[in-house]
Amino acid sequence: MSPLYLVGAVLSSALFVYLVYAMLKPEDFS
């Protein structure tokens, strides 16, 4: 596993979690 692939996976996971959190708590993103 190359470091670049690992960084990409971490960023993708973080973005996915952020999007889910934004959908669950829309009042915080008005």
C-alpha positions as CSV (number, residue, x, y, z in Angstrom):
1,M,0.0,0.0,0.0
2,S,1.5,3.3,-1.1
3,P,1.4,6.3,1.3
4,L,-0.5,8.4,-1.3
5,Y,-3.3,5.7,-1.4
6,L,-3.4,5.7,2.4
7,V,-3.8,9.5,2.5
8,G,-6.5,9.4,-0.1
9,A,-8.4,6.8,1.9
10,V,-8.2,8.8,5.1
11,L,-9.4,12.0,3.4
12,S,-12.3,10.1,1.7
13,S,-13.3,8.6,5.0
14,A,-13.1,12.0,6.8
15,L,-15.2,13.6,4.1
16,F,-17.8,10.8,4.2
17,V,-18.1,11.2,8.0
18,Y,-18.5,15.0,7.7
19,L,-21.2,14.6,5.1
20,V,-23.1,12.1,7.2
21,Y,-22.8,14.4,10.3
22,A,-24.0,17.4,8.2
23,M,-27.1,15.4,7.1
24,L,-27.8,14.2,10.7
25,K,-27.5,17.8,12.2
26,P,-28.6,20.2,9.5
27,E,-29.3,22.9,12.0
28,D,-25.5,23.4,12.5
29,F,-25.0,24.0,8.7
30,S,-27.6,26.7,8.0
